[in-house]
């Protein structure tokens, strides 16, 4: 059987090889080793949702008509029959009600978009807290930040396309934010919208942005992201046998390909189930856009929520001088603040390297507790972000908890400046505490659960010394693993205590005891028998 | 079929540290009882069982895909269950393939732990020096350092090539000088009738005390006239505390203000008649109607602009004058 498959593959492979000389490349690729850890799969979710977005997006393009031309609706959704609306809104209704399977495609597309941005953000958190952005991976971090910002833009452009009341309000706010920029704001928004809001052009232009411009750049950046990842090889957690000079894991083919490919179908399956069962963005309930109307309790997609929150928290500041107006109440929360947030995010690897004077290459990941300053900075920033995000829904919160709306705003303003430093301090303490408990285990051993009663009547628990194999090398001395063994100081680490935590932050140790090539032979004999 | 491969300078070893210690020479963990490839998973019977399990997953996937087709064509698309059923069938079909593939990898393919060496992430100093030399040689041959005329004329040509982009981009919108004028022009003129969304003119008595009505100039409700929406509110006599000079802008307790929020341009017309607060639902700017709609809460910095009211000879409300200030959110050229 092996020879038959070999022959069949051999013929095709020779054809390709004699044209592309691909044998070496393909063999190296198939043998490429990927480390196994659940947290490395989050980025894959982003990649897979992008593929789902392309597939469903092409389908939606075939039916969507991105024009502002006014038509009278005459489709099968009765409540809106005879209502004047834009062709864009009308064709969205057409997809939702009159195209077979159109609604599920729309909903899968929207859910996949939410998943795309969410998984990018969680993936970035993983990369941040484990220090995977350090040299030599700063370029990929920058590409990642670019992908996230473009993902937000793409999502915003996409959900603005149906020209419904909710998204039209979002566009109105975006117009005001653009207008708030000193000197060039008015002109640039006029250029973008082709005139005063709403104009006739914006839906068509957003369409070009949404289906061609941004997806094209996303595709190029994702390709670059993957190629750099491939070339630099994946980072890995500390563990027995893992060093800065190697990668330990399973090979691309067949194991990783089967698992990764299977994971794509799982992600697609979840999104398909959501698209079928969980209604999302029911634009027919909002009605067509009308600048004189707005719905109360309106919420943008989650990833725009932090901007909504920052606009709500802003005090009513405005500068009027020398014949000009600078609306700080929009400029700061809508332009300056996100600029600073994304700017710091992009620059972080370089700032950290500069402050720690770290010029070394890093392929082994940190446990968050071992870098308390970085971890605390990350939690601090996330707290800042979450306060803004929650405040984007303060009206919902006020309604839910029956408290005054104004009170929620005041609370948010205080929390925005108070909570982040507080969370920094708490996180720092937790990190130090975890380090100490690691040290404790290192010095006194692992709890065995065996209780001894001493002659004096005292009960003590027996501690077993930590085994060598359970030690994880300290990040302090990655280049001198031999020094850790003797050291066992407070900064040496141990994974034995992690019995409770399992492989959550430490690479799991495989129990196979036969070299892979030998195993293959064993399996052959097994099946032959 | 060897996994040992040193082609291309990369060595790869199928390796586990128990029998063949890794680079650090550490012994591996003792096998734990709950190993995924524990003894119960080994043997021809277990192997067959795994194979059947994986095949079942793929089979379920095929069945679900066929069920998708049945739902797609057999069920009317207006049925409540149409989209949910499509979703379930598609999800089961996809899950079948996904779970099957992963089980295949986990239960049937040998569990391996491979080790691959990294290549150093830098070039040797000799390589770097050679590259620099090639570049320097090439640059030298162009003569760009010596030939100033070539250098500057080339840079000049690249610069002027950027010029055609300017008119192309500027034609995306209206002429820059027109912008501010357009934003500053009042969509209401003196004598414009206040009409409802349906186009009906409004007269005294149409509105109860505490009532609010969105009105448009002369029936122009076009969305393109986005700054025009105005609210007409009826206050009780004496409740209004007009700004000095605006005493004549109200008619019999009726006042009119722009509905477009001065913060980010949403329609701010959630009117609370007890407190006379008017709230913008977008960012919660709150305006006090009885005190010329000054902002009392939230991010808005300016009051809502007021429209002077008058009555025409038929008794309908009209604009006593155009708006005296630009409407909507602030912009650079505003004042």
Contacts between the chains, C-beta under 8 A, distances in Angstrom:
chain1	res1	chain2	res2	distance
A	24	B	7	5.6
A	24	B	8	6.0
A	27	B	5	6.6
A	27	B	7	6.8
A	28	B	5	7.5
A	28	B	7	6.9
A	28	B	8	5.4
A	28	B	10	6.4
A	31	B	3	6.9
A	31	B	5	5.5
A	31	B	12	5.2
A	31	B	114	7.7
A	31	B	116	7.6
A	32	B	116	7.1
A	33	B	12	6.8
A	33	B	114	4.8
A	33	B	115	7.0
A	33	B	116	3.9
A	76	B	78	7.2
A	97	B	77	7.9
A	97	B	78	7.9
A	98	B	77	7.8
A	100	B	72	6.3
A	100	B	77	5.3
A	101	B	72	6.2
A	101	B	77	7.9
A	101	B	86	6.0
A	103	B	83	5.0
A	104	B	83	5.0
A	104	B	86	4.9
A	104	B	87	5.7
A	104	B	90	7.5
A	107	B	83	7.4
A	107	B	87	7.9
A	136	B	121	4.6
A	169	B	266	5.9
A	169	B	282	6.6
A	172	B	226	7.7
A	172	B	264	7.2
A	172	B	265	4.9
A	172	B	266	6.2
A	173	B	264	4.6
A	173	B	265	6.9
A	173	B	266	6.9
A	173	B	282	6.4
A	175	B	265	6.7
A	176	B	263	7.5
A	176	B	264	4.1
A	176	B	265	4.6
A	176	B	328	7.6
A	176	B	329	4.0
A	177	B	264	7.2
A	179	B	329	6.0
A	179	B	330	7.6
A	179	B	331	4.6
A	179	B	332	8.0
A	180	B	329	7.1
A	180	B	330	6.7
A	180	B	331	7.2
A	181	B	332	7.6
A	182	B	332	5.4
A	183	B	332	5.9
A	185	B	331	6.2
A	185	B	332	5.6
A	186	B	179	4.8
A	186	B	180	6.2
A	186	B	183	7.0
A	186	B	331	4.7
A	186	B	332	5.6
A	186	B	333	5.9
A	187	B	173	7.5
A	187	B	176	4.9
A	187	B	179	5.9
A	190	B	173	4.0
A	190	B	174	5.9
A	190	B	176	7.6
A	190	B	179	4.8
A	191	B	169	6.6
A	191	B	170	7.0
A	191	B	172	4.5
A	191	B	173	4.0
A	192	B	172	7.3
A	192	B	173	7.3
A	193	B	173	7.1
A	194	B	172	6.3
A	194	B	173	5.3
A	194	B	174	7.7
A	195	B	173	6.0
A	195	B	174	5.2
A	195	B	182	7.4
A	196	B	182	5.4
A	196	B	183	6.7
A	196	B	224	7.9
A	196	B	226	7.0
A	196	B	227	7.6
A	197	B	226	5.2
A	197	B	265	7.1
A	198	B	223	6.1
A	198	B	224	6.9
A	198	B	226	5.8
A	199	B	224	7.2
A	200	B	224	7.5
A	201	B	172	8.0
A	232	B	121	6.8
A	233	B	116	7.4
A	233	B	118	5.6
A	240	B	17	5.8
A	240	B	22	6.5
A	240	B	24	7.1
A	240	B	26	4.6
A	240	B	27	7.8
A	240	B	28	6.2
A	240	B	29	7.3
A	241	B	15	8.0
A	241	B	17	4.6
A	241	B	21	7.4
A	241	B	22	2.6
A	241	B	23	6.4
A	241	B	24	6.2
A	241	B	26	6.4
A	241	B	28	7.7
A	241	B	115	6.9
A	242	B	22	7.5
A	243	B	22	8.0
A	243	B	23	5.4
A	243	B	24	6.5
A	244	B	118	7.7
A	245	B	23	7.2
A	245	B	117	6.2
A	245	B	118	5.5
A	246	B	22	7.8
A	246	B	23	6.2
A	246	B	115	5.4
A	246	B	116	6.3
A	246	B	117	5.4
A	246	B	118	6.2
A	247	B	115	7.2
A	247	B	116	4.8
A	247	B	118	6.5
A	248	B	22	7.3
A	248	B	113	6.2
A	248	B	114	7.3
A	248	B	115	5.2
A	248	B	116	8.0
A	249	B	113	7.2
A	249	B	114	6.6
A	250	B	112	5.9
A	250	B	113	7.2
A	250	B	114	6.3
A	251	B	3	7.7
A	251	B	12	7.8
A	251	B	112	7.0
A	251	B	114	5.1
A	254	B	105	7.2
A	254	B	109	5.7
A	255	B	105	5.4
A	255	B	109	5.5
A	255	B	112	6.7
A	258	B	101	5.1
A	258	B	102	7.1
A	258	B	104	5.7
A	258	B	105	3.7
A	258	B	109	6.7
A	259	B	101	7.4
A	259	B	102	5.6
A	259	B	105	4.8
A	259	B	106	7.7
A	261	B	101	5.6
A	262	B	97	7.2
A	262	B	98	4.6
A	262	B	99	7.0
A	262	B	100	7.2
A	262	B	101	3.1
A	262	B	102	3.9
A	262	B	104	7.7
A	262	B	105	6.9
A	263	B	98	6.7
A	263	B	102	7.0
A	264	B	98	7.2
A	265	B	94	4.7
A	265	B	95	7.0
A	265	B	97	4.4
A	265	B	98	3.2
A	265	B	101	6.8
A	266	B	94	7.5
A	266	B	95	6.5
A	266	B	98	3.8
A	266	B	99	7.2
A	266	B	102	7.6
A	267	B	98	8.0
A	268	B	94	4.7
A	268	B	98	7.6
A	269	B	90	7.7
A	269	B	91	4.6
A	269	B	92	7.6
A	269	B	93	7.9
A	269	B	94	3.6
A	269	B	95	4.0
A	269	B	98	5.9
A	270	B	91	7.3
A	272	B	87	5.7
A	272	B	90	4.1
A	272	B	91	4.3
A	272	B	94	5.8
A	273	B	87	5.6
A	273	B	88	6.7
A	273	B	90	7.9
A	273	B	91	3.7
A	274	B	87	7.6
A	275	B	87	5.4
A	275	B	90	8.0
A	276	B	83	5.6
A	276	B	84	5.0
A	276	B	85	7.2
A	276	B	86	5.5
A	276	B	87	0.9
A	276	B	88	5.9
A	276	B	90	6.8
A	276	B	91	6.8
A	277	B	84	5.2
A	277	B	87	5.4
A	277	B	88	7.1
A	289	B	223	6.6
A	290	B	223	6.0
A	291	B	223	5.6
A	291	B	225	8.0
A	291	B	226	3.8
A	291	B	227	7.9
A	291	B	229	6.4
A	291	B	260	7.7
A	291	B	267	7.0
A	292	B	197	7.4
A	292	B	214	5.5
A	292	B	216	7.5
A	292	B	221	7.4
A	292	B	229	3.6
A	292	B	259	6.3
A	292	B	267	5.5
A	293	B	267	6.3
A	294	B	266	5.3
A	294	B	267	4.9
A	294	B	269	8.0
A	294	B	281	5.6
A	294	B	282	6.8
A	295	B	281	7.3
A	296	B	270	6.4
A	296	B	281	4.5
A	297	B	281	7.2
A	298	B	281	6.6
A	298	B	282	7.5
A	308	B	282	8.0
A	308	B	283	7.6
A	311	B	263	7.8
A	311	B	264	6.5
A	311	B	282	7.9
A	311	B	283	4.9
A	311	B	299	6.3
A	312	B	283	4.6
A	312	B	284	5.9
A	312	B	298	7.4
A	312	B	299	6.9
A	313	B	299	7.8
A	314	B	283	7.8
A	314	B	299	4.2
A	315	B	299	6.7
A	316	B	263	7.8
A	316	B	285	7.5
A	316	B	295	5.6
A	316	B	298	6.9
A	316	B	299	5.5
A	316	B	300	5.5
A	316	B	301	4.2
A	317	B	301	6.3
A	318	B	301	3.6
A	318	B	302	6.8
A	318	B	330	6.1
A	320	B	334	7.9
A	320	B	335	5.9
A	323	B	335	6.6
A	324	B	332	5.5
A	324	B	333	6.9
A	324	B	334	7.5
A	324	B	335	7.5
A	325	B	330	4.6
A	325	B	331	6.6
A	325	B	332	6.5
A	325	B	333	7.8
A	325	B	334	4.1
A	325	B	335	5.6
A	326	B	330	7.7
A	326	B	332	7.3
A	327	B	263	7.9
A	327	B	301	6.8
A	327	B	329	6.6
A	327	B	330	3.7
A	327	B	331	7.7
A	329	B	263	6.1
A	329	B	299	4.3
A	329	B	300	7.0
A	329	B	301	5.4
A	330	B	263	6.9
A	330	B	264	6.2
A	330	B	299	7.7
A	330	B	329	6.8
A	330	B	330	7.4
A	333	B	299	7.6
A	361	B	121	5.5
A	363	B	118	6.4
A	394	B	284	7.6
A	395	B	281	7.3
A	395	B	284	6.8
A	405	B	284	6.3
A	406	B	297	5.7
A	409	B	284	6.7
A	409	B	297	7.7
A	409	B	298	7.4
A	468	B	26	5.9
A	468	B	27	6.5
A	469	B	26	5.9
A	469	B	27	5.4
A	469	B	28	5.9
A	469	B	29	5.0
A	469	B	30	7.9
A	470	B	29	7.3
A	471	B	26	7.9
A	481	B	24	5.7
A	509	B	28	6.2
A	509	B	29	4.4
A	510	B	16	6.2
A	510	B	111	6.6
A	510	B	113	4.4
A	511	B	18	7.8
A	511	B	28	7.7
A	511	B	29	6.9
A	511	B	31	4.2
A	511	B	32	6.5
A	511	B	35	4.6
A	511	B	37	7.2
A	512	B	16	5.0
A	512	B	18	7.8
A	512	B	37	6.8
A	512	B	110	8.0
A	512	B	111	5.1
A	512	B	112	6.7
A	512	B	113	6.1
A	513	B	16	5.8
A	513	B	18	4.1
A	513	B	19	5.3
A	513	B	28	7.5
A	513	B	31	7.2
A	514	B	16	7.1
A	514	B	19	6.6
A	515	B	13	7.2
A	515	B	14	4.8
A	515	B	15	5.7
A	515	B	16	6.8
A	515	B	19	7.0
A	515	B	20	5.9
A	516	B	3	5.4
A	516	B	14	2.4
A	516	B	15	7.2
A	516	B	110	6.9
A	516	B	112	3.8
A	516	B	113	7.4
A	516	B	114	5.9
A	517	B	2	6.1
A	517	B	3	4.5
A	517	B	4	6.6
A	517	B	14	4.9
A	518	B	14	7.6
A	519	B	14	7.4
A	519	B	110	4.6
A	519	B	112	6.5
A	520	B	1	7.4
A	520	B	3	7.6
A	520	B	110	6.3
A	523	B	110	5.6
A	526	B	44	7.4
A	526	B	47	7.5
A	527	B	44	7.9
A	527	B	47	7.5
A	529	B	44	7.3
